[in-house]
Amino acid sequence: MKTVLLLLLFAAGAAGAVDMYRWIDENGVVNYTPYPPPANIKNVEQKKLGDSTIETGGPSYGMQQAAKNFPVTLYATDCGDPCNSARAYLKKRGIPYVEKNPQNPEEDENFKKLTGGGRQVPLLIVGNLKTLKGYLESEWGAALDAAGYPGVPAGSSAGTAPAQ
């Protein structure tokens, strides 16, 4: 009977939300069915089993954990190919990041602290793990891998747009 009950519950879950009935027959046997009991049964419990779907449209768990533990910040300007390549690489890997422009007065002081007074962009910050000056794909890839970011998302060639 337990096997039948489990099969019914799995079938119910696969079909979506469904009503289940718990009742005791005239012989004292507890029954679980997806359909109402006979009319002579008085004590019936009705339960609605919820949907058993899992949302898979958002970032993977690995991506969420990496972004939580090692958030990525990109300091970039209109520096041409190095900055454009840096943005494209982060997009290709689907890395969520915040982009900051060191030419903005509110970012200038923090940028100077991070670079020791230098002005080189792009500058990649991977949480408290790594700060990289300039763009070199192999170095950026190693830093992001070390932080736990997944590689290029399966089935896609483009990733998440940068947060502003």
N, CA and C of each residue as an Amber inpcrd file, in Angstrom:
protein
   492
   0.8240000  -1.2010000   0.0000000   0.0000000   0.0000000   0.0000000
   0.8620000   1.2570000   0.0000000   1.9770000   1.2290000   0.7650000
   2.8560000   2.3990000   0.8040000   3.4480000   2.6720000  -0.5630000
   3.7870000   1.6170000  -1.3050000   4.3420000   1.7880000  -2.6480000
   3.3260000   2.4660000  -3.5560000   2.0780000   2.0330000  -3.4570000
   1.0250000   2.6360000  -4.2680000   0.8610000   4.1080000  -3.9090000
   0.9120000   4.4040000  -2.6170000   0.7910000   5.7880000  -2.1670000
   1.9210000   6.6380000  -2.7290000   3.1540000   6.1310000  -2.6520000
   4.2880000   6.8760000  -3.1880000   4.1450000   7.1080000  -4.6900000
   3.7120000   6.0750000  -5.4090000   3.5100000   6.2310000  -6.8510000
   2.4510000   7.2810000  -7.1450000   1.3790000   7.2690000  -6.3780000
   0.3330000   8.2740000  -6.5660000   0.8630000   9.6810000  -6.3000000
   1.6640000   9.8390000  -5.2280000   2.2070000  11.1540000  -4.9050000
   3.1610000  11.6400000  -5.9860000   4.0170000  10.7350000  -6.4970000
   4.9290000  11.1370000  -7.5740000   4.1500000  11.5000000  -8.8340000
   3.1340000  10.7110000  -9.1470000   2.3150000  11.0010000 -10.3210000
   1.5930000  12.3300000 -10.1510000   1.1060000  12.5680000  -8.9540000
   0.4090000  13.8210000  -8.6800000   1.3610000  14.9950000  -8.8370000
   2.5730000  14.8520000  -8.3370000   3.5630000  15.9200000  -8.4540000
   3.9280000  16.1900000  -9.8950000   4.0280000  15.1210000 -10.6970000
   4.3780000  15.2860000 -12.1020000   3.2580000  15.9660000 -12.8700000
   2.0290000  15.7570000 -12.4590000   0.8910000  16.3340000 -13.1620000
   0.5920000  17.7590000 -12.7330000   1.2380000  18.2550000 -11.7140000
   0.9660000  19.5970000 -11.2130000   0.1490000  19.5120000  -9.9320000
  -0.4540000  20.6240000  -9.5450000  -1.2390000  20.6640000  -8.3140000
  -2.4430000  19.7310000  -8.4490000  -2.7070000  18.9500000  -7.3950000
  -3.8020000  17.9810000  -7.4470000  -4.3900000  17.8260000  -6.0400000
  -5.6660000  17.4670000  -5.9960000  -6.3150000  17.1740000  -4.7240000
  -6.0310000  15.7310000  -4.3370000  -5.7520000  15.5000000  -3.0550000
  -5.5930000  14.1430000  -2.5230000  -6.5850000  13.9970000  -1.3690000
  -7.1280000  12.7950000  -1.2460000  -8.1090000  12.5060000  -0.1980000
  -7.5640000  11.4220000   0.7210000  -7.7060000  11.6520000   2.0310000
  -7.3450000  10.6490000   3.0370000  -8.6440000  10.2470000   3.7160000
  -8.8900000   8.9360000   3.7570000 -10.1000000   8.4360000   4.3830000
  -9.8920000   7.0180000   4.8880000 -10.7540000   6.6300000   5.8180000
 -10.6870000   5.2950000   6.4200000 -11.9440000   4.5320000   6.0100000
 -11.7090000   3.3600000   5.4290000 -12.8710000   2.5710000   4.9730000
 -13.5100000   1.8060000   6.1310000 -14.5640000   1.0260000   5.8290000
 -15.3160000   0.3100000   6.8600000 -14.5060000  -0.7760000   7.5570000
 -13.3590000  -1.1850000   6.9790000 -12.4820000  -2.1890000   7.5930000
 -11.3540000  -1.5400000   8.4000000 -11.3370000  -0.1920000   8.5140000
 -10.3110000   0.5050000   9.2750000  -9.0210000   0.7660000   8.5030000
  -9.0480000   0.5500000   7.2010000  -7.8590000   0.7560000   6.3700000
  -7.8060000   2.2230000   5.9300000  -6.6260000   2.8310000   6.1450000
  -6.4290000   4.2190000   5.7240000  -6.1410000   4.2300000   4.2220000
  -6.8590000   5.0810000   3.5030000  -6.7010000   5.1780000   2.0530000
  -6.2900000   6.5890000   1.6610000  -5.4270000   6.6790000   0.6650000
  -5.0390000   7.9530000   0.0570000  -5.3360000   7.8200000  -1.4300000
  -6.1850000   8.6910000  -1.9350000  -6.5350000   8.6100000  -3.3540000
  -6.6360000  10.0000000  -3.9520000  -6.4420000  10.1050000  -5.2750000
  -6.5980000  11.3980000  -5.9320000  -8.0620000  11.6830000  -6.3000000
  -8.9580000  10.7890000  -5.9480000 -10.3810000  10.9620000  -6.2360000
 -11.1800000  10.8210000  -4.9430000 -12.3470000  11.4110000  -4.8840000
 -13.1530000  11.3720000  -3.6490000 -13.5290000   9.9390000  -3.2650000
 -13.6950000   9.6850000  -1.9650000 -14.0830000   8.3420000  -1.5020000
 -15.5670000   8.0860000  -1.7780000 -16.0170000   6.8590000  -1.5370000
 -17.4420000   6.5640000  -1.7070000 -18.3090000   7.4580000  -0.8170000
 -19.5310000   7.6250000  -1.1820000 -20.4490000   8.5380000  -0.4920000
 -20.6900000   8.1570000   0.9680000 -20.5670000   6.8630000   1.3390000
 -20.8440000   6.4400000   2.7150000 -19.7000000   6.7620000   3.6920000
 -18.5650000   7.2340000   3.2130000 -17.4280000   7.5820000   4.0710000
 -17.6640000   8.9710000   4.6430000 -17.5920000   9.0850000   5.9590000
 -17.9160000  10.3400000   6.6300000 -16.6910000  11.1970000   6.9440000
 -15.5990000  10.6160000   7.4250000 -14.4410000  11.3690000   7.8670000
 -13.3920000  11.4160000   6.7400000 -13.4220000  12.4980000   5.9670000
 -12.5320000  12.6300000   4.8150000 -11.6690000  13.8710000   4.9950000
 -10.3750000  13.7160000   4.7720000  -9.4590000  14.8600000   4.7730000
  -9.0320000  15.1150000   3.3280000  -9.1970000  16.3460000   2.8980000
  -8.7970000  16.6980000   1.5380000  -7.5800000  17.6180000   1.6100000
  -6.5270000  17.3020000   0.8370000  -5.3120000  18.1040000   0.7950000
  -4.9820000  18.4290000  -0.6550000  -4.5040000  19.6210000  -0.8510000
  -4.0850000  20.0280000  -2.1940000  -2.5670000  19.9530000  -2.2380000
  -2.0530000  19.1070000  -3.0870000  -0.6100000  18.9900000  -3.2520000
  -0.1570000  20.0550000  -4.2380000   0.8760000  20.7810000  -3.8650000
   1.3670000  21.8720000  -4.6990000   2.1720000  21.3980000  -5.8890000
   2.4370000  22.3380000  -6.7450000   3.2620000  22.0830000  -7.9050000
   4.6780000  21.7360000  -7.4750000   5.3350000  20.8770000  -8.2020000
   6.6890000  20.4840000  -7.8430000   7.7010000  20.9670000  -8.8740000
   7.4580000  22.1340000  -9.4350000   8.3970000  22.6600000 -10.4200000
   9.4690000  23.4870000  -9.7360000  10.6240000  23.5000000 -10.3350000
  11.7510000  24.2730000  -9.8340000  12.1070000  25.3020000 -10.8880000
  12.1970000  26.5550000 -10.4860000  12.5450000  27.6410000 -11.4050000
  14.0190000  27.5100000 -11.7910000  14.2630000  27.4770000 -13.1050000
  15.6420000  27.3460000 -13.5780000  16.0560000  28.4880000 -14.4870000
  15.2530000  29.5520000 -14.5390000  15.5410000  30.6420000 -15.4610000
  16.6170000  31.6060000 -14.9960000  16.9300000  31.6350000 -13.7110000
  17.9060000  32.5950000 -13.1930000  19.3220000  32.0530000 -13.2340000
  20.2190000  32.7850000 -12.6040000  21.6130000  32.3390000 -12.5500000
  21.7400000  31.0190000 -11.7890000  22.7540000  30.2320000 -12.1390000
  22.9880000  28.9670000 -11.4580000  23.3520000  29.2220000  -9.9970000
  23.2500000  28.1830000  -9.2020000  23.5990000  28.2960000  -7.7940000
  25.0660000  28.6850000  -7.6460000  25.9340000  28.0810000  -8.4560000
  27.3550000  28.4150000  -8.4090000  27.6070000  29.8830000  -8.7010000
  26.8910000  30.4120000  -9.6970000  27.0320000  31.8290000 -10.0540000
  26.5330000  32.7100000  -8.9020000  25.4020000  32.3430000  -8.3160000
  24.8570000  33.1280000  -7.2060000  25.8240000  33.1540000  -6.0270000
  26.4190000  32.0110000  -5.7060000  27.3510000  31.9400000  -4.5820000
  28.6150000  32.7520000  -4.8640000  29.1560000  32.6260000  -6.0680000
  30.3600000  33.3810000  -6.4170000  30.0800000  34.8790000  -6.3560000
  28.9360000  35.2980000  -6.9150000  28.5900000  36.7240000  -6.9060000
  28.3760000  37.2440000  -5.4860000  27.8500000  36.4100000  -4.6220000
  27.6380000  36.8040000  -3.2260000  28.9730000  36.9230000  -2.4810000
  29.8370000  35.9370000  -2.6640000  31.1020000  35.8880000  -1.9310000
  32.2060000  36.7650000  -2.5270000  32.2030000  36.9110000  -3.8480000
  33.2540000  37.6670000  -4.5370000  32.6350000  38.5390000  -5.6330000
  31.9230000  39.6090000  -5.2530000  31.2940000  40.4700000  -6.2690000
  32.3540000  41.1070000  -7.1680000  31.9900000  41.2330000  -8.4350000
  32.9270000  41.7580000  -9.4310000  32.6350000  43.2210000  -9.7170000
  33.7020000  44.0330000  -9.7070000  33.6210000  45.4440000 -10.0650000
  34.6170000  45.6950000 -11.1890000  34.1620000  46.3750000 -12.2060000
  35.0130000  46.7370000 -13.3380000  35.1260000  48.2480000 -13.3900000
  36.3490000  48.7540000 -13.2900000  36.6100000  50.1730000 -13.5280000
  37.0410000  50.2850000 -14.9670000  36.2810000  51.0560000 -15.7460000
  36.5910000  51.2090000 -17.1640000  36.1340000  52.5820000 -17.6390000
  36.7150000  52.9840000 -18.7580000  36.3500000  54.2420000 -19.4090000
  36.1140000  53.9280000 -20.8810000  36.1660000  54.9400000 -21.7090000
  36.1210000  54.7370000 -23.1570000  37.5480000  54.5560000 -23.6620000
  38.2490000  53.5660000 -23.1120000  39.6680000  53.3820000 -23.4050000
  39.9090000  52.5620000 -24.6610000  38.8520000  52.2680000 -25.4070000
  39.0240000  51.5410000 -26.6630000  39.0270000  50.0390000 -26.4640000
  39.9060000  49.3590000 -27.2130000  39.9100000  47.9040000 -27.2560000
  40.0900000  47.2320000 -25.8890000  41.0040000  47.6680000 -25.0250000
  41.1390000  46.9690000 -23.7440000  39.8450000  46.9870000 -22.9160000
  39.1970000  48.1160000 -22.8090000  37.9580000  48.2110000 -22.0200000
  36.8180000  47.4690000 -22.7090000  36.7270000  47.5790000 -24.0320000
  35.6760000  46.8730000 -24.7680000  35.8570000  45.3600000 -24.6660000
  37.1040000  44.9030000 -24.7580000  37.3840000  43.4690000 -24.6290000
  37.0580000  42.9760000 -23.2260000  37.3590000  43.7800000 -22.2190000
  37.0640000  43.4140000 -20.8310000  35.5640000  43.2470000 -20.6290000
  34.7930000  44.2050000 -21.1160000  33.3250000  44.1170000 -20.9940000
  32.7930000  42.8900000 -21.7340000  33.3000000  42.6730000 -22.9510000
  32.8420000  41.5420000 -23.7620000  33.1510000  40.2100000 -23.0740000
  34.3130000  40.1210000 -22.4430000  34.6950000  38.8840000 -21.7550000
  33.7510000  38.6040000 -20.5840000  33.4760000  39.6220000 -19.7820000
  32.5620000  39.4340000 -18.6580000  31.1700000  39.0520000 -19.1540000
  30.7410000  39.6700000 -20.2240000  29.4270000  39.3590000 -20.7940000
  29.4050000  37.9290000 -21.3240000  30.4610000  37.5230000 -22.0290000
  30.5320000  36.1700000 -22.5890000  30.4560000  35.1180000 -21.4780000
  31.1050000  35.3770000 -20.3600000  31.0780000  34.4220000 -19.2450000
  29.8020000  34.5310000 -18.4170000  29.0030000  35.5700000 -18.6670000
  27.7600000  35.7460000 -17.9170000  27.9950000  36.2350000 -16.4980000
  29.0810000  36.9550000 -16.2820000  29.4510000  37.4220000 -14.9510000
  28.6670000  38.6810000 -14.6070000  27.8930000  38.6700000 -13.5270000
  27.2420000  39.9090000 -13.0960000  28.3030000  40.8280000 -12.4900000
  28.2900000  42.0840000 -12.8840000  29.2910000  43.0150000 -12.3610000
  28.7500000  44.4210000 -12.3030000  29.4360000  45.2370000 -11.5270000
  29.1290000  46.6590000 -11.4370000  30.2580000  47.3800000 -12.1550000
  29.8920000  48.2630000 -13.0660000  30.9090000  49.0320000 -13.7810000
  30.9670000  50.4340000 -13.2090000  32.1950000  50.8860000 -12.9560000
  32.4090000  52.2270000 -12.4340000  33.3980000  52.9440000 -13.3440000
  33.2030000  54.2500000 -13.4800000  34.0750000  55.0710000 -14.3110000
  34.9700000  55.8990000 -13.3990000  36.2880000  55.6510000 -13.4260000
  37.1860000  56.3960000 -12.5430000  37.3010000  57.8790000 -12.8910000
  36.7640000  58.2720000 -14.0330000  36.7860000  59.6890000 -14.4110000
  35.6800000  60.4710000 -13.7050000  34.7180000  59.7670000 -13.1090000
  33.6900000  60.4330000 -12.3130000  34.3160000  60.8780000 -10.9960000
  34.0770000  62.1100000 -10.5870000  34.6910000  62.6140000  -9.3550000
  34.4020000  61.7510000  -8.1210000  33.1990000  61.1620000  -8.0270000
  32.8690000  60.3510000  -6.8580000  33.6080000  59.0040000  -6.8360000
  34.1470000  58.5720000  -7.9700000  34.8840000  57.3090000  -8.0400000
  36.3980000  57.5130000  -8.0130000  36.8460000  58.7260000  -8.2970000
  38.2710000  59.0120000  -8.4760000  39.1110000  58.6600000  -7.2450000
  38.6900000  59.0660000  -6.0650000  39.4800000  58.8410000  -4.8470000
  39.6370000  57.3510000  -4.5490000  38.5400000  56.6060000  -4.6400000
  38.5900000  55.1670000  -4.3910000  39.4660000  54.4710000  -5.4300000
  39.3710000  54.9050000  -6.6840000  40.1880000  54.3210000  -7.7480000
  41.6710000  54.5370000  -7.4680000  42.0400000  55.7320000  -7.0100000
  43.4460000  56.0250000  -6.6890000  43.9470000  55.1190000  -5.5720000
  43.1020000  54.8690000  -4.5740000  43.4900000  53.9760000  -3.4760000
  43.7310000  52.5520000  -3.9880000  42.8620000  52.1070000  -4.8750000
  42.9730000  50.7430000  -5.3940000  44.2130000  50.5470000  -6.2600000
  44.6040000  51.6030000  -6.9690000  45.7160000  51.4830000  -7.9100000
  47.0190000  52.0570000  -7.3780000  46.9860000  52.6020000  -6.1870000
  48.1980000  53.2410000  -5.6710000  48.5230000  54.5200000  -6.4150000
  47.5030000  55.1630000  -6.9400000  47.6820000  56.4230000  -7.6550000
  47.7490000  56.2630000  -9.1570000  47.8150000  55.0380000  -9.6510000
  47.8630000  54.7990000 -11.0980000  46.5430000  55.1100000 -11.7700000
  46.5580000  55.1920000 -13.0770000  45.3490000  55.5390000 -13.8430000
  44.9960000  54.4580000 -14.8600000  45.6000000  53.2740000 -14.7730000
  45.3990000  52.2450000 -15.7960000  44.0190000  51.6060000 -15.6910000
  43.3250000  51.5760000 -16.8220000  42.0510000  50.8660000 -16.9490000
  42.1920000  49.8900000 -18.1160000  41.4390000  48.8370000 -18.1310000
  40.4370000  48.4330000 -17.1530000  41.0940000  47.8920000 -15.8810000
  40.3240000  47.9610000 -14.8080000  40.7390000  47.4250000 -13.5180000
  39.6220000  46.4910000 -13.0570000  39.9800000  45.2430000 -12.7890000
  38.9990000  44.2450000 -12.3540000  39.2170000  43.9440000 -10.8840000
  38.1290000  43.9920000 -10.1130000  38.1780000  43.6290000  -8.7010000
  37.2380000  42.4480000  -8.5070000  37.7810000  41.3420000  -8.0170000
  36.9900000  40.1380000  -7.7550000  36.9070000  39.9820000  -6.2380000
  35.8880000  40.6070000  -5.6520000  35.7160000  40.5890000  -4.2030000
  36.9830000  41.0320000  -3.5010000  37.3170000  40.3490000  -2.4330000
  38.5690000  40.6410000  -1.7400000  39.6650000  39.6650000  -2.1670000
  39.4110000  38.9420000  -3.2470000  40.3180000  37.8990000  -3.7160000
  41.4270000  38.4310000  -4.6180000  41.0580000  39.2970000  -5.5790000
  42.0330000  39.6910000  -6.5900000  41.6820000  41.0490000  -7.1820000
  42.7350000  41.8450000  -7.4510000  42.6060000  43.0990000  -8.1860000
  43.5820000  43.0230000  -9.3460000  43.0630000  43.1700000 -10.5660000
  43.8910000  43.0400000 -11.7680000  43.8800000  44.3330000 -12.5730000
  45.0700000  44.8470000 -12.8680000  45.2120000  46.0500000 -13.6990000
  45.4130000  45.6130000 -15.1440000  44.7070000  46.2900000 -16.0550000
  44.8150000  45.9330000 -17.4640000  44.0040000  44.6900000 -17.7630000
  43.8390000  44.4050000 -19.0640000  43.0430000  43.2420000 -19.4520000
  43.9350000  42.1890000 -20.0940000  43.9800000  41.0320000 -19.4720000
  44.6160000  39.8480000 -20.0300000  43.6660000  38.6920000 -19.7440000
  43.0590000  38.1500000 -20.7890000  41.9960000  37.1610000 -20.6360000
  42.3980000  35.9900000 -19.7380000  43.6000000  35.4730000 -19.8990000
  44.0100000  34.3210000 -19.0960000  44.0570000  34.6640000 -17.6010000
  44.5310000  35.8590000 -17.2480000  44.5750000  36.2680000 -15.8390000
  43.1690000  36.4850000 -15.2900000  42.3400000  37.1330000 -16.0860000
  40.9670000  37.3710000 -15.6440000  40.2380000  36.0420000 -15.4540000
  40.4190000  35.1270000 -16.4090000  39.7770000  33.8150000 -16.3140000
  40.2090000  33.0640000 -15.0690000  41.5130000  33.0960000 -14.7710000
  42.0220000  32.4050000 -13.5880000  41.4470000  33.0110000 -12.3100000
  41.3520000  34.3300000 -12.2410000  40.8100000  34.9920000 -11.0530000
  39.3280000  34.6610000 -10.8620000  38.5680000  34.6810000 -11.9430000
  37.1360000  34.3680000 -11.8600000  36.9160000  32.8990000 -11.5330000
  37.7570000  32.0180000 -12.1090000  37.6610000  30.5900000 -11.7900000
  37.9550000  30.3590000 -10.3090000  38.9890000  31.0270000  -9.7950000
  39.3630000  30.8650000  -8.3850000  38.2440000  31.3300000  -7.4560000
  37.4610000  32.3020000  -7.9000000  36.3380000  32.8060000  -7.0960000
  35.1140000  31.9030000  -7.1930000  35.1570000  30.9090000  -8.0860000
  34.0430000  29.9760000  -8.2140000  33.0430000  30.3280000  -9.2900000
  33.3530000  31.3280000 -10.1190000  32.4340000  31.6640000 -11.2060000
  32.4830000  30.5700000 -12.2590000  31.3100000  30.1380000 -12.7450000
  31.2950000  29.1380000 -13.8090000  31.8740000  29.7140000 -15.0940000
  32.2750000  28.8280000 -15.9970000  32.7630000  29.2580000 -17.3000000
  31.6180000  29.8010000 -18.1330000  31.7690000  29.7960000 -19.4500000
  30.7330000  30.3070000 -20.3500000  29.4500000  29.5310000 -20.1110000
  28.3120000  30.2310000 -19.9150000  27.0490000  29.5410000 -19.6580000
  26.7180000  28.5630000 -20.7770000  26.2220000  27.3850000 -20.4160000
  25.8680000  26.3560000 -21.3910000  24.8020000  26.8770000 -22.3360000
  25.0260000  26.6510000 -23.6170000  24.0300000  27.0050000 -24.6280000
  23.9120000  28.4910000 -24.9110000  24.8920000  29.2940000 -24.4850000
  24.7930000  30.7090000 -24.7690000  26.1570000  31.2830000 -25.1040000
  26.1130000  32.3610000 -25.8340000  27.3670000  33.0500000 -26.1380000
  27.3740000  34.4230000 -25.5060000  26.2880000  34.7760000 -24.8210000
  26.2160000  36.0740000 -24.1530000  25.6780000  35.8670000 -22.7460000
  26.0790000  36.7390000 -21.8470000  25.6860000  36.5770000 -20.4560000
  24.8520000  37.7230000 -19.9480000  24.9880000  37.9770000 -18.7000000
  24.2200000  38.9890000 -18.0030000  24.7460000  40.3760000 -18.3080000
  23.8470000  41.2950000 -18.5500000  24.2560000  42.6910000 -18.7610000
  24.7930000  43.2370000 -17.4610000  25.7210000  44.1540000 -17.5410000
  26.2860000  44.7050000 -16.3080000  25.2660000  45.4990000 -15.5070000
  25.3950000  45.4260000 -14.2100000  24.5740000  46.2500000 -13.3280000
  25.1360000  47.6560000 -13.3330000  24.2840000  48.6350000 -13.2750000
  24.7660000  50.0200000 -13.3170000  24.6320000  50.6680000 -11.9780000
